[in-house]
Amino acid sequence: MTTTRIPVAGEGFKPYEVLVGQGLLQNAVGHIAPFLKNRRVFIITDANVAPLHLGPLEAQFTAAGFTVETLVVEAGEQTKSWEGLQQVTDAFVAAGLDRKDIVLAFGGGVIGDLTGFACAVYMRGIDFIQIPTTVLAQVDSSVGGKTAIDHPQGKNLIGAFHQPRLVLCDLDVLTTLPARQIRCGYAEIIKYGLLGDHAFFDWLEANDAAVLALEPEAIRHAVARSVEMKAEIVAQDEREGGKRALLNLGHTFGHALEAEVGFGDLLLHGEAVAIGMAQAFRYSSATGGCAASEAERAIAAVRHAGLPTAMSDIRNAPFDPDKLLVHMGHDKKAEGGTLTFVLVEGIGKAFVAKRVDRQSVHDFLVRDGAQLQDA
């Protein structure tokens, strides 16, 4: 299968490419060696990826004459923490990494975010390469330079913009993912159709089963189109001053749910985004911004992929609307104490809504299934 090369370029950073295709890891050295100024590579991965994919990658670099050092961290969102950041930077110091070294982020979104942030702050910035191993990371978090760790009060509150030098999206590694993780990635894929490409949404409606089954041409098109859309937006707005905020469709609602359940396996990020997108469409419909038929169609497409679309789909529901609003107030898009949401006029027509009325959101959350503590 042909490898798709997608350029990512903007005024504030060095241009780089995202490669999407099969078998890319089999020639990882060929793709990465041009970036290696020192004859060594430092790999960060997690305890889930390591037993599946790390050995062949290490062996390939060793056979090519490179020194390989590896850090395997605990898998899961809890690793995106101050403790996780210290573990990574301590390893950098122990290895004596300098500004000519390259770090490989070999894993899902947690590994990419944590590694990227560590590279952003270590020696005020060293280079890294993203090798995302989940659908969600390939279509979203590995592209665009957002790096971060979580804070107990909110997801990704501590971070920096730090673009990778290269992104390798090897579709073959996705075959080892659990079905739940594939569905989580699909939530971010359908997000692109819902926020700005009606034709892509139409295609996904007809081909969701093929994408979820990782049929080669279907998953290649889904990943490549998602990356293309993100690259176009990042090129215009690297630091989320305007259009890039559209990529957060569903995230203000979803991040609040994640924060409330404690960023664990009870609610994975893609599942939270799926519920959040459904809520964004329901809220937009309830406030007259989106036709009910459009909202129903969008939500049905998300549900058809096996994703949750309501707070009641989460095991420890119901949620307190006041607590959710507190989390929303910590959202990175919030300005001057007011709420900012990505809302919709219809499928493929998202927009950024600032100074959204808190009482309106509170009332919506109650109608949508949240319950007051004294109720």
C-alpha positions as CSV (number, residue, x, y, z in Angstrom):
1,M,0.0,0.0,0.0
2,T,1.3,3.4,-0.9
3,T,2.5,5.7,1.9
4,T,0.7,9.0,2.1
5,R,3.0,11.9,3.0
6,I,1.3,14.9,4.5
7,P,3.3,18.1,5.1
8,V,2.7,20.2,8.2
9,A,4.0,23.7,7.8
10,G,3.4,27.0,9.6
11,E,5.1,30.3,10.2
12,G,6.2,29.6,13.8
13,F,7.8,26.2,13.4
14,K,10.0,24.0,11.2
15,P,8.0,22.1,8.6
16,Y,7.7,18.3,9.0
17,E,5.9,15.4,7.4
18,V,3.4,12.9,8.7
19,L,3.8,9.5,7.0
20,V,0.7,7.3,6.9
21,G,1.0,3.7,5.6
22,Q,1.7,0.1,6.3
23,G,5.1,-1.3,7.2
24,L,6.7,2.0,8.2
25,L,8.3,0.6,11.3
26,Q,10.1,-2.1,9.3
27,N,12.2,0.8,7.9
28,A,12.2,3.0,11.0
29,V,15.9,3.6,10.7
30,G,15.6,4.7,7.1
31,H,13.0,7.3,8.0
32,I,14.6,8.5,11.3
33,A,18.3,8.3,10.7
34,P,18.5,11.6,8.7
35,F,17.4,13.3,11.9
36,L,20.0,11.7,14.2
37,K,23.0,13.9,14.7
38,N,24.3,11.7,17.5
39,R,24.7,8.0,16.9
40,R,22.1,7.1,19.5
41,V,18.4,7.2,20.0
42,F,16.3,7.4,23.2
43,I,12.9,5.6,23.1
44,I,10.1,6.3,25.5
45,T,7.2,3.8,25.5
46,D,4.8,2.2,28.0
47,A,4.2,-1.2,29.5
48,N,1.5,-2.0,27.0
49,V,3.4,-1.2,23.8
50,A,6.8,-2.5,24.9
51,P,6.1,-6.3,24.9
52,L,4.3,-6.0,21.5
53,H,6.6,-3.7,19.4
54,L,9.7,-2.5,21.3
55,G,12.1,-5.4,20.6
56,P,12.1,-5.2,16.8
57,L,12.5,-1.4,16.9
58,E,15.4,-1.6,19.3
59,A,17.1,-4.4,17.3
60,Q,16.7,-2.5,14.1
61,F,18.6,0.6,15.4
62,T,21.2,-1.6,17.1
63,A,21.9,-3.5,13.9
64,A,22.4,-0.2,12.1
65,G,25.1,0.8,14.6
66,F,23.1,3.1,16.8
67,T,23.2,3.1,20.6
68,V,19.7,2.6,21.9
69,E,18.4,3.6,25.4
70,T,14.8,3.0,26.4
71,L,12.5,4.1,29.2
72,V,9.3,2.1,29.7
73,V,6.7,3.9,31.8
74,E,3.4,2.8,33.3
75,A,0.5,2.7,30.8
76,G,-2.4,4.9,31.4
77,E,-3.5,8.6,31.7
78,Q,-2.2,8.7,35.3
79,T,1.3,8.8,33.8
80,K,0.7,12.2,32.4
81,S,1.5,13.8,35.7
82,W,4.3,15.7,37.5
83,E,5.6,12.4,38.7
84,G,5.6,11.0,35.2
85,L,7.4,14.1,33.9
86,Q,10.1,13.9,36.6
87,Q,10.6,10.2,35.7
88,V,11.2,11.1,32.1
89,T,13.4,14.1,32.7
90,D,15.4,12.2,35.3
91,A,16.0,9.6,32.6
92,F,17.2,12.3,30.2
93,V,19.6,13.6,32.7
94,A,20.9,10.1,33.6
95,A,21.4,9.4,29.9
96,G,23.3,12.7,29.4
97,L,21.0,13.8,26.5
98,D,22.0,17.0,24.8
99,R,20.4,19.3,22.2
100,K,21.6,17.1,19.3
101,D,19.8,14.0,20.5
102,I,16.4,12.8,19.3
103,V,13.8,11.2,21.5
104,L,11.2,8.8,20.0
105,A,7.7,8.9,21.5
106,F,6.6,5.3,20.8
107,G,3.0,4.8,22.0
108,G,-0.4,6.3,22.3
109,G,-1.5,9.9,23.1
110,V,-0.2,9.7,26.7
111,I,3.3,8.8,25.6
112,G,3.2,11.5,22.9
113,D,2.0,14.2,25.2
114,L,4.3,13.3,28.1
115,T,7.4,12.8,25.9
116,G,6.7,16.0,23.9
117,F,6.3,18.1,27.0
118,A,9.5,16.6,28.6
119,C,11.4,17.4,25.3
120,A,10.0,20.9,25.3
121,V,11.3,21.8,28.8
122,Y,14.5,19.7,28.9
123,M,17.4,22.0,28.1
124,R,14.7,24.5,26.9
125,G,13.9,22.2,24.0
126,I,15.3,19.1,22.3
127,D,13.9,17.3,19.2
128,F,11.5,14.4,19.2
129,I,9.7,12.2,16.7
130,Q,6.2,10.8,17.1
131,I,5.6,7.1,16.4
132,P,1.9,6.9,17.5
133,T,0.6,3.4,18.1
134,T,-3.2,4.1,18.6
135,V,-5.8,5.3,16.1
136,L,-6.5,8.3,18.4
137,A,-2.8,9.3,18.6
138,Q,-2.3,8.9,14.8
139,V,-5.2,11.1,13.8
140,D,-5.0,13.7,16.6
141,S,-2.5,14.0,19.4
142,S,0.7,13.2,17.4
143,V,0.2,16.0,15.0
144,G,0.2,19.7,15.8
145,G,2.7,20.1,18.6
146,K,0.4,20.2,21.6
147,T,2.2,18.6,24.6
148,A,1.1,18.4,28.2
149,I,0.5,16.7,31.5
150,D,-2.7,16.7,33.4
151,H,-3.6,18.6,36.6
152,P,-6.2,17.2,39.1
153,Q,-8.4,20.2,38.2
154,G,-8.3,19.6,34.4
155,K,-6.8,17.7,31.5
156,N,-3.7,19.1,29.8
157,L,-3.5,22.2,31.9
158,I,0.3,22.1,32.2
159,G,1.9,22.0,28.7
160,A,3.7,23.7,25.8
161,F,3.6,23.8,22.0
162,H,6.5,21.8,20.8
163,Q,6.3,20.4,17.2
164,P,7.8,17.0,16.4
165,R,10.4,16.6,13.6
166,L,8.5,13.7,12.0
167,V,5.4,11.6,12.6
168,L,5.3,7.9,11.5
169,C,1.8,6.5,11.4
170,D,2.3,2.8,10.8
171,L,-1.2,1.3,10.3
172,D,0.1,-2.3,11.0
173,V,0.6,-1.6,14.7
174,L,-3.1,-0.8,15.1
175,T,-4.0,-4.5,14.6
176,T,-2.8,-5.2,18.2
177,L,-5.3,-2.7,19.7
178,P,-8.3,-3.7,21.7
179,A,-11.6,-2.9,20.0
180,R,-12.4,-0.3,22.7
181,Q,-9.2,1.6,21.8
182,I,-10.1,1.5,18.1
183,R,-13.5,2.9,18.8
184,C,-11.9,5.7,20.9
185,G,-9.8,6.7,17.9
186,Y,-12.8,6.6,15.6
187,A,-14.4,9.3,17.8
188,E,-11.6,11.7,16.8
189,I,-11.9,10.6,13.2
190,I,-15.6,11.4,13.0
191,K,-14.9,14.6,14.8
192,Y,-13.2,15.9,11.6
193,G,-16.3,15.3,9.5
194,L,-18.6,16.8,12.1
195,L,-16.5,20.0,12.5
196,G,-15.7,20.8,8.9
197,D,-16.1,18.2,6.2
198,H,-19.6,17.0,5.4
199,A,-18.4,14.8,2.6
200,F,-16.0,13.0,4.9
201,F,-18.8,12.5,7.4
202,D,-21.0,11.0,4.7
203,W,-18.1,8.6,3.8
204,L,-17.7,7.6,7.4
205,E,-21.4,7.0,7.8
206,A,-21.2,4.5,5.0
207,N,-17.8,3.0,5.9
208,D,-17.6,3.0,9.7
209,A,-17.6,-0.8,9.9
210,A,-14.7,-1.0,7.5
211,V,-12.7,1.6,9.4
212,L,-13.3,-0.1,12.7
213,A,-12.3,-3.4,11.2
214,L,-9.0,-1.8,10.1
215,E,-9.6,-2.7,6.5
216,P,-6.4,-1.4,4.8
217,E,-7.8,1.2,2.4
218,A,-10.6,2.3,4.7
219,I,-8.3,3.0,7.7
220,R,-5.7,4.6,5.4
221,H,-8.2,7.0,4.0
222,A,-9.7,7.7,7.5
223,V,-6.3,8.4,9.1
224,A,-4.9,10.4,6.1
225,R,-7.9,12.6,5.7
226,S,-8.0,13.3,9.5
227,V,-4.3,14.3,9.5
228,E,-4.8,16.4,6.4
229,M,-7.5,18.4,8.0
230,K,-5.5,18.9,11.2
231,A,-2.4,19.9,9.3
232,E,-4.4,22.5,7.4
233,I,-5.8,24.0,10.6
234,V,-2.4,23.9,12.5
235,A,-0.7,25.7,9.6
236,Q,-3.2,28.6,10.0
237,D,-3.3,28.6,13.8
238,E,-0.5,26.8,15.6
239,R,-1.2,28.2,19.1
240,E,-5.0,27.9,19.1
241,G,-5.7,31.6,18.8
242,G,-8.7,31.1,16.5
243,K,-9.5,28.3,14.0
244,R,-7.6,25.6,15.8
245,A,-10.0,25.7,18.7
246,L,-12.5,24.0,16.3
247,L,-10.5,20.8,16.9
248,N,-11.9,20.8,20.4
249,L,-15.4,19.9,19.3
250,G,-16.8,17.9,22.2
251,H,-13.8,18.4,24.3
252,T,-15.1,21.0,26.8
253,F,-18.0,18.7,27.8
254,G,-15.8,15.6,27.5
255,H,-12.9,16.9,29.5
256,A,-15.2,17.9,32.3
257,L,-16.5,14.3,32.5
258,E,-12.9,12.9,32.4
259,A,-11.9,15.2,35.2
260,E,-14.9,14.2,37.3
261,V,-14.2,10.5,37.0
262,G,-10.5,11.0,37.6
263,F,-8.9,10.3,34.2
264,G,-9.0,6.5,34.5
265,D,-10.2,3.5,32.5
266,L,-13.8,4.1,33.5
267,L,-14.0,6.7,30.8
268,L,-11.3,6.8,28.1
269,H,-10.6,10.1,26.2
270,G,-12.2,9.0,23.0
271,E,-15.4,8.0,24.8
272,A,-15.5,11.3,26.6
273,V,-15.1,13.2,23.3
274,A,-17.9,11.0,21.8
275,I,-20.3,12.0,24.6
276,G,-19.0,15.6,24.4
277,M,-19.7,15.8,20.7
278,A,-23.2,14.5,21.2
279,Q,-23.8,17.1,24.0
280,A,-22.4,19.8,21.7
281,F,-25.0,18.9,19.1
282,R,-27.8,18.5,21.6
283,Y,-26.9,21.9,23.2
284,S,-26.7,23.6,19.8
285,S,-30.1,22.1,18.9
286,A,-31.7,23.1,22.2
287,T,-30.4,26.7,21.8
288,G,-31.7,27.0,18.2
289,G,-28.3,26.9,16.5
290,C,-28.7,23.5,14.8
291,A,-31.6,21.7,13.3
292,A,-32.8,18.8,15.4
293,S,-32.6,16.4,12.5
294,E,-28.9,17.3,12.0
295,A,-28.2,16.7,15.7
296,E,-30.0,13.4,15.6
297,R,-28.1,12.2,12.5
298,A,-24.7,13.2,14.0
299,I,-25.4,11.5,17.3
300,A,-26.8,8.4,15.6
301,A,-23.5,8.1,13.6
302,V,-21.4,8.3,16.7
303,R,-23.6,5.7,18.5
304,H,-23.5,3.4,15.4
305,A,-19.8,3.1,15.9
306,G,-20.4,1.7,19.4
307,L,-19.4,4.8,21.2
308,P,-21.3,6.3,24.2
309,T,-23.4,9.4,23.5
310,A,-24.8,10.3,27.0
311,M,-23.7,10.7,30.5
312,S,-25.9,7.8,31.5
313,D,-23.7,5.6,29.5
314,I,-20.9,6.1,32.1
315,R,-21.1,3.6,34.9
316,N,-21.0,6.0,37.9
317,A,-23.6,8.5,36.4
318,P,-25.4,10.7,37.3
319,F,-23.1,13.8,37.5
320,D,-23.5,17.0,39.5
321,P,-23.9,19.9,37.0
322,D,-22.2,22.3,39.3
323,K,-19.1,20.2,39.6
324,L,-19.0,19.8,35.8
325,L,-19.2,23.6,35.4
326,V,-16.3,24.0,37.7
327,H,-14.2,21.7,35.5
328,M,-15.4,23.6,32.4
329,G,-14.2,26.8,34.0
330,H,-10.7,25.4,34.0
331,D,-10.9,24.6,30.3
332,K,-8.0,26.1,28.4
333,K,-10.4,28.0,26.1
334,A,-12.1,29.8,28.9
335,E,-11.5,33.5,29.0
336,G,-11.9,36.0,31.8
337,G,-14.0,33.5,33.8
338,T,-16.5,33.0,30.9
339,L,-17.1,29.7,29.1
340,T,-16.1,29.0,25.6
341,F,-17.5,26.1,23.6
342,V,-17.2,24.7,20.1
343,L,-20.8,24.5,18.9
344,V,-22.4,23.7,15.6
345,E,-24.8,25.0,13.0
346,G,-25.0,21.5,11.5
347,I,-22.8,18.7,10.4
348,G,-19.6,20.0,9.0
349,K,-20.3,23.5,10.4
350,A,-18.6,24.1,13.8
351,F,-17.8,27.4,15.3
352,V,-16.3,28.8,18.4
353,A,-18.8,30.3,20.8
354,K,-17.4,32.6,23.5
355,R,-19.1,34.0,26.7
356,V,-21.6,31.2,26.7
357,D,-24.1,31.7,29.5
358,R,-23.3,29.4,32.5
359,Q,-27.0,29.1,33.6
360,S,-27.9,28.0,30.1
361,V,-25.2,25.3,30.2
362,H,-26.3,24.3,33.8
363,D,-29.9,24.0,32.7
364,F,-28.9,21.9,29.7
365,L,-26.8,19.6,31.8
366,V,-29.7,18.9,34.1
367,R,-32.0,18.2,31.1
368,D,-29.2,16.0,29.7
369,G,-29.1,13.8,32.8
370,A,-27.0,15.6,35.4
371,Q,-28.5,15.8,38.9
372,L,-28.1,18.3,41.6
373,Q,-26.5,17.0,44.8
374,D,-29.6,17.9,46.9
375,A,-32.0,16.5,44.3
